[in-house]
């Protein structure tokens, strides 16, 4: 939920504004247990390991050299929660690959409540990593979004049909009512 994906951002996700109130409420009620991940693009076109170099040649306008760096920041209503909420920067879709997330979570939490965007990219990478590490995963249906309705719906079906033993689906209200 970064400015990068907000209206006016280079990768605007139309549904982001619709799910933002649910994310604000959930994070606002549990600030100390909230961790935001931010996707930080490469510094320049062609930077990055392997196919990421090609990716950033394709998306040159979304490198730090060519865009306003404030687009990396969280949306203002979420940014105000930091601190006590925390922020973890990542340079790929998955927040797990750089190792810092494991350090932050493994000793403190056994359940991850996941919100944000994009359902079929960064959320997918987060969910699969959490499953691999044995976390209880709760996806908040009215606090997830994607720039593609078709793939969002397909991923929600995949989470439900193929990962039903490892992924729970709930609305924001259900999560808030069940939070101890």
Backbone bond lengths (Angstrom), bond angles and torsions (degrees), N, CA, C in turn:
res aa  C-N    CA-C-N  psi(-1)  N-CA   C-N-CA  omega(-1)  CA-C   N-CA-C  phi
1 X - - - 1.450 - - 1.529 108.82 -
2 X 1.319 112.82 68.10 1.452 121.69 -178.06 1.522 110.92 -109.70
3 X 1.303 114.97 164.02 1.471 121.03 177.13 1.519 110.63 -62.64
4 X 1.314 117.65 -25.37 1.454 124.12 176.75 1.531 111.35 -55.42
5 X 1.346 116.21 -33.13 1.459 122.23 -175.46 1.527 113.38 -107.19
6 X 1.325 116.80 3.45 1.469 121.91 -178.74 1.532 109.96 -86.87
7 X 1.326 117.49 166.24 1.465 119.43 175.11 1.529 109.53 -53.90
8 X 1.317 115.95 133.58 1.457 121.55 -177.33 1.512 113.44 90.33
9 X 1.341 116.70 -12.48 1.463 120.52 177.58 1.516 110.13 -82.23
10 X 1.324 117.08 161.20 1.468 119.67 -177.42 1.528 114.73 -65.68
11 X 1.328 117.10 -24.32 1.465 120.93 178.29 1.527 109.35 -122.53
12 X 1.297 117.38 51.16 1.471 121.81 -175.67 1.533 111.25 -56.73
13 X 1.321 115.11 131.99 1.461 123.31 177.27 1.526 106.38 -109.84
14 X 1.327 118.29 110.38 1.468 120.73 -174.15 1.534 114.53 -54.32
15 X 1.316 118.07 -35.26 1.464 120.69 -176.52 1.535 113.10 -79.07
16 X 1.319 117.92 -10.34 1.468 120.32 -176.51 1.529 111.97 -56.58
17 X 1.312 117.28 -43.20 1.464 119.91 -179.14 1.526 111.66 -67.96
18 X 1.325 116.91 -29.17 1.464 119.85 179.92 1.529 111.84 -71.90
19 X 1.327 117.67 -37.53 1.466 120.30 -178.30 1.530 112.28 -88.57
20 X 1.315 117.94 -13.82 1.462 121.42 -177.22 1.531 113.49 -55.22
21 X 1.343 121.33 -44.92 1.467 119.41 -179.80 1.535 113.54 -58.21
22 X 1.302 117.49 -38.60 1.474 120.02 178.50 1.526 110.39 -66.48
23 X 1.311 117.06 -41.64 1.460 120.58 179.25 1.523 110.19 -66.31
24 X 1.332 116.29 -41.54 1.471 120.33 177.68 1.529 111.08 -59.07
25 X 1.318 116.29 -44.46 1.466 119.63 -178.27 1.525 111.39 -66.66
26 X 1.304 116.60 -46.12 1.462 120.41 -178.95 1.529 110.62 -63.73
27 X 1.316 117.18 -50.46 1.466 120.63 -179.69 1.519 111.26 -66.05
28 X 1.327 117.38 -36.77 1.454 121.10 -179.93 1.514 113.28 -65.78
29 X 1.314 116.67 -30.39 1.473 120.17 178.27 1.515 112.88 -81.51
30 X 1.329 116.10 -18.75 1.465 120.90 -176.00 1.528 110.58 -135.35
31 X 1.310 116.36 50.91 1.468 121.70 -175.10 1.524 112.72 -56.10
32 X 1.312 117.11 -44.98 1.474 120.37 -175.68 1.526 112.18 -67.75
33 X 1.306 117.63 -21.16 1.458 121.55 179.70 1.527 112.05 -102.71
34 X 1.328 116.44 8.64 1.458 121.08 -177.12 1.523 110.70 -96.36
35 X 1.319 114.81 134.17 1.453 122.22 174.38 1.522 107.51 -128.54
36 X 1.303 116.23 119.32 1.460 121.81 175.58 1.523 108.04 -95.46
37 X 1.326 116.25 137.43 1.459 119.77 171.46 1.520 107.71 -106.17
38 X 1.317 114.62 140.79 1.469 120.13 178.97 1.515 108.62 -120.85
39 X 1.320 115.62 132.94 1.455 122.32 174.84 1.525 107.43 -84.13
40 X 1.316 116.75 117.57 1.460 122.07 179.82 1.524 108.01 -107.52
41 X 1.332 117.29 111.15 1.463 120.44 -178.70 1.536 111.99 -65.06
42 X 1.320 114.79 167.50 1.460 121.42 177.60 1.530 110.47 -63.80
43 X 1.307 114.86 158.30 1.465 120.23 -179.45 1.525 111.74 -67.25
44 X 1.330 116.28 -40.25 1.473 120.10 -175.04 1.530 111.24 -140.75
45 X 1.320 116.80 157.68 1.468 119.74 174.58 1.529 110.16 -55.96
46 X 1.322 115.60 136.60 1.454 120.91 178.91 1.513 114.21 87.54
47 X 1.321 118.23 -7.95 1.471 120.78 176.61 1.523 109.71 -77.36
48 X 1.307 115.39 153.53 1.458 121.61 175.64 1.512 110.95 118.17
49 X 1.334 115.85 153.70 1.463 119.67 -179.83 1.524 112.17 -75.74
50 X 1.300 116.36 144.72 1.463 121.87 173.60 1.521 113.87 53.29
51 X 1.327 116.02 -128.81 1.464 120.81 -176.52 1.526 113.14 -70.23
52 X 1.338 117.50 -12.36 1.472 118.81 174.94 1.525 110.38 -63.95
53 X 1.321 118.06 -31.53 1.469 120.25 177.03 1.529 109.90 -61.81
54 X 1.333 116.92 -45.02 1.470 120.81 176.97 1.535 110.36 -63.48
55 X 1.320 116.31 -42.38 1.465 121.92 178.97 1.530 110.47 -55.14
56 X 1.330 115.90 -46.73 1.467 118.74 -177.60 1.519 113.50 -79.57
57 X 1.310 118.73 -13.04 1.474 119.17 166.92 1.526 108.59 -73.76
58 X 1.347 116.20 -40.75 1.471 121.19 177.92 1.526 110.93 -65.07
59 X 1.318 117.22 -42.15 1.462 122.96 -177.07 1.530 110.77 -106.65
60 X 1.313 117.20 46.47 1.471 122.14 -177.17 1.526 112.14 -55.97
61 X 1.331 116.76 -34.72 1.472 119.95 -178.08 1.529 112.51 -69.87
62 X 1.323 117.65 -11.94 1.451 120.81 -179.96 1.543 110.31 -109.21
63 X 1.296 116.95 25.75 1.458 120.57 170.25 1.527 107.61 -95.39
64 X 1.314 115.54 158.84 1.463 119.88 -176.71 1.526 111.97 -61.84
65 X 1.330 117.58 -27.01 1.464 121.15 179.10 1.525 112.45 -70.46
66 X 1.347 117.87 -23.50 1.464 121.01 -172.69 1.522 114.87 -116.44
67 X 1.307 118.75 -3.06 1.464 119.22 -179.99 1.521 109.86 -125.70
68 X 1.287 114.90 163.57 1.459 121.04 175.05 1.529 107.34 -65.06
69 X 1.329 119.34 120.77 1.468 120.50 -177.54 1.528 113.80 -62.15
70 X 1.328 117.74 -16.73 1.469 118.96 178.49 1.525 111.77 -67.62
71 X 1.331 118.31 -16.24 1.465 120.57 177.08 1.525 112.16 -63.70
72 X 1.331 118.34 -21.15 1.460 121.67 178.78 1.529 110.54 -73.85
73 X 1.308 117.18 -23.26 1.467 120.98 -176.53 1.525 111.81 -65.80
74 X 1.331 115.32 157.01 1.459 121.06 174.23 1.515 109.57 -66.34
75 X 1.319 116.39 161.26 1.454 120.17 172.52 1.531 108.53 -60.58
76 X 1.319 118.34 145.00 1.473 121.16 -172.82 1.527 115.07 -53.93
77 X 1.322 117.95 -39.75 1.466 119.56 -177.71 1.519 112.37 -69.83
78 X 1.328 117.01 -21.55 1.466 120.51 176.34 1.528 110.79 -92.43
79 X 1.305 115.56 -34.51 1.466 120.17 179.97 1.531 111.55 -60.11
80 X 1.318 116.29 -31.96 1.470 119.81 -178.82 1.527 112.23 -67.46
81 X 1.331 118.08 -14.78 1.461 122.43 178.88 1.532 112.76 -82.55
82 X 1.333 115.88 -8.34 1.468 122.30 -177.34 1.516 109.47 -101.99
83 X 1.306 121.50 126.49 1.446 125.54 -24.01 1.520 110.76 -71.61
84 X 1.280 119.56 168.27 1.454 129.27 15.40 1.527 114.37 -83.78
85 X 1.343 119.04 -16.28 1.463 119.22 174.45 1.530 107.78 -60.17
86 X 1.314 115.45 155.50 1.464 120.61 -178.25 1.517 110.56 -114.39
87 X 1.326 115.26 161.57 1.464 122.67 179.59 1.519 108.40 -126.28
88 X 1.318 115.38 134.78 1.459 122.10 175.03 1.518 108.03 -121.56
89 X 1.308 116.68 118.86 1.464 120.74 176.79 1.517 109.48 -84.18
90 X 1.334 115.26 143.58 1.463 121.44 178.19 1.516 108.11 -138.04
91 X 1.312 116.64 153.22 1.460 120.98 -175.88 1.524 112.87 -112.45
92 X 1.320 115.68 1.67 1.463 123.12 175.36 1.523 107.14 -135.97
93 X 1.309 117.55 179.71 1.459 120.34 -177.41 1.523 112.78 -62.71
94 X 1.313 116.45 -41.04 1.456 121.01 -175.07 1.527 111.63 -84.21
95 X 1.322 116.90 134.81 1.457 119.23 174.98 1.533 112.55 -81.69
96 X 1.330 117.60 -3.24 1.460 121.97 -173.97 1.523 113.36 -90.95
97 X 1.309 119.08 -23.77 1.470 120.94 -167.49 1.522 114.38 -69.25
98 X 1.319 118.30 -25.22 1.463 119.91 -177.43 1.526 112.41 -91.01
99 X 1.346 118.35 -4.41 1.452 122.55 171.78 1.518 117.41 87.97
100 X 1.304 118.05 -17.55 1.467 119.68 -176.42 1.530 112.58 -70.88
101 X 1.320 117.93 -32.06 1.459 120.22 -179.35 1.523 111.11 -65.56
102 X 1.306 116.82 -41.17 1.468 119.78 176.70 1.528 110.59 -56.32
103 X 1.306 116.42 -44.68 1.464 120.72 179.80 1.526 111.57 -61.33
104 X 1.321 117.00 -39.26 1.462 120.99 -177.20 1.522 113.49 -72.74
105 X 1.323 117.59 -32.59 1.458 120.64 -169.12 1.515 116.58 -103.38
106 X 1.295 118.30 -39.02 1.462 119.72 -165.06 1.513 114.43 -58.65
107 X 1.284 118.84 -34.28 1.458 118.79 -177.86 1.527 113.01 -89.22
108 X 1.325 117.91 -11.66 1.458 120.38 -173.43 1.523 114.99 -109.79
109 X 1.320 117.87 -28.19 1.461 120.45 -169.51 1.523 111.41 -133.34
110 X 1.334 115.34 150.03 1.456 119.88 171.68 1.525 111.29 -120.28
111 X 1.342 116.64 -8.68 1.464 122.79 -179.45 1.514 109.61 -126.50
112 X 1.322 116.19 135.72 1.460 121.42 173.80 1.520 108.65 -117.37
113 X 1.318 116.20 124.43 1.460 122.99 174.28 1.518 105.25 -99.55
114 X 1.325 116.90 116.48 1.461 121.22 -170.26 1.520 110.67 -110.27
115 X 1.340 114.06 131.03 1.463 122.85 176.74 1.522 107.72 -134.16
116 X 1.338 116.84 172.61 1.463 120.92 171.21 1.509 113.63 112.58
117 X 1.304 114.91 -157.89 1.450 121.72 -176.48 1.522 109.04 -140.13
118 X 1.212 118.11 159.51 1.440 129.81 -5.06 1.525 108.68 -97.00
119 X 1.317 115.85 138.07 1.463 123.04 -176.30 1.516 112.16 -51.36
120 X 1.313 116.50 -37.32 1.454 122.85 -172.56 1.528 113.71 -100.96
121 X 1.325 117.53 9.59 1.462 120.30 178.98 1.535 108.51 -133.65
122 X 1.324 117.39 -90.38 1.472 121.07 -176.54 1.525 112.28 -65.44
123 X 1.314 117.89 -39.93 1.469 119.69 178.33 1.530 108.97 -64.46
124 X 1.303 117.37 -43.31 1.471 121.18 178.05 1.529 110.72 -57.46
125 X 1.318 117.70 -48.06 1.462 121.59 -179.85 1.528 111.01 -61.80
126 X 1.322 116.63 -38.63 1.467 121.19 179.06 1.523 110.78 -67.12
127 X 1.319 116.28 -45.72 1.464 120.85 -178.68 1.529 111.16 -62.68
128 X 1.313 117.21 -47.62 1.469 119.38 -177.96 1.529 111.31 -63.18
129 X 1.320 117.58 -39.70 1.459 120.20 176.62 1.518 112.16 -64.75
130 X 1.323 116.61 -39.50 1.467 120.96 178.87 1.526 110.68 -65.85
131 X 1.320 116.73 -41.95 1.467 121.13 177.20 1.528 109.70 -60.34
132 X 1.330 116.57 -47.27 1.461 120.41 -179.02 1.515 112.17 -59.45
133 X 1.321 117.27 -29.33 1.460 121.39 -179.06 1.528 112.74 -91.65
134 X 1.336 116.90 -0.24 1.455 120.90 175.37 1.516 115.69 83.84
135 X 1.318 118.19 12.91 1.454 119.87 177.10 1.526 110.77 -71.24
136 X 1.312 115.52 148.31 1.460 120.77 166.31 1.525 104.99 -73.34
137 X 1.323 117.90 127.61 1.460 122.86 -176.45 1.520 109.29 -115.37
138 X 1.323 116.17 125.82 1.462 122.43 175.39 1.515 107.53 -119.33
139 X 1.326 116.00 119.14 1.465 121.46 176.30 1.529 108.80 -96.55
140 X 1.299 116.24 129.25 1.460 121.78 -178.37 1.527 108.06 -94.17
141 X 1.326 115.96 104.10 1.462 121.31 -169.43 1.521 114.17 -59.55
142 X 1.319 117.73 -37.15 1.459 119.47 -178.56 1.520 112.35 -93.36
143 X 1.333 115.61 16.81 1.458 120.86 176.37 1.531 110.51 -132.46
144 X 1.331 115.67 27.02 1.460 123.19 176.16 1.521 108.54 -125.13
145 X 1.328 116.19 146.90 1.463 118.81 178.95 1.520 110.65 -151.73
146 X 1.314 113.65 164.30 1.453 121.51 177.37 1.528 108.44 -149.03
147 X 1.303 115.62 160.76 1.463 118.87 174.60 1.523 110.80 -80.31
148 X 1.324 116.83 -7.11 1.458 121.64 178.62 1.528 109.79 -124.77
149 X 1.321 116.79 111.29 1.463 120.41 177.71 1.529 111.09 -60.39
150 X 1.323 115.91 -39.39 1.463 120.50 -176.78 1.529 111.07 -61.80
151 X 1.321 117.60 -48.16 1.464 118.43 -178.20 1.530 112.04 -77.24
152 X 1.326 117.48 -29.25 1.473 119.73 172.50 1.529 109.42 -58.72
153 X 1.322 116.25 -50.77 1.468 120.38 -179.61 1.529 111.44 -62.28
154 X 1.331 116.73 -39.82 1.465 120.28 179.30 1.522 111.00 -64.28
155 X 1.316 116.97 -40.76 1.465 119.78 179.48 1.513 111.45 -69.57
156 X 1.316 117.99 -38.30 1.466 119.56 176.93 1.524 109.87 -62.00
157 X 1.320 117.05 -38.94 1.462 120.88 176.13 1.529 110.56 -66.03
158 X 1.325 117.16 -42.01 1.462 120.99 178.13 1.526 110.77 -61.04
159 X 1.329 117.11 -46.98 1.474 120.07 178.99 1.528 110.18 -58.15
160 X 1.318 116.43 -42.27 1.466 121.28 -177.71 1.539 111.53 -71.31
161 X 1.327 116.43 -45.89 1.462 120.06 -172.13 1.532 113.66 -82.75
162 X 1.316 116.94 -38.23 1.467 119.73 -172.98 1.526 114.37 -101.97
163 X 1.317 117.55 -20.49 1.457 120.67 -176.12 1.527 111.76 -121.61
164 X 1.318 116.77 28.87 1.466 120.54 -173.28 1.531 113.35 -63.28
165 X 1.310 118.80 -22.87 1.464 121.04 177.55 1.522 112.04 -83.48
166 X 1.334 116.65 -16.14 1.456 120.32 -174.54 1.524 114.40 -119.44
167 X 1.316 116.63 -14.05 1.467 120.75 -177.95 1.519 108.62 -128.05
168 X 1.311 115.20 128.43 1.458 121.27 174.45 1.526 108.21 -105.30
169 X 1.312 115.05 146.27 1.464 121.83 -179.90 1.520 107.40 -115.10
170 X 1.342 116.83 131.47 1.467 120.48 180.00 1.522 109.37 -152.14
171 X 1.321 115.75 157.28 1.466 120.03 172.54 1.527 108.54 -82.42
172 X 1.305 115.81 165.97 1.459 120.29 178.81 1.519 110.73 -59.88
173 X 1.335 118.14 -41.69 1.474 121.54 178.16 1.520 111.21 -59.89
174 X 1.329 116.74 -45.28 1.468 120.45 179.04 1.527 111.30 -61.24
175 X 1.319 116.80 -40.35 1.459 120.14 178.38 1.529 110.10 -64.25
176 X 1.325 116.87 -46.78 1.466 119.91 -178.99 1.525 111.67 -63.73
177 X 1.320 117.04 -39.49 1.464 120.10 179.39 1.526 112.01 -67.82
178 X 1.311 117.62 -30.70 1.455 121.02 -177.26 1.517 114.67 -94.20
179 X 1.344 117.86 -6.15 1.472 120.82 -176.89 1.515 110.15 -72.14
180 X 1.305 116.23 125.52 1.467 120.63 177.35 1.493 110.98 -87.43
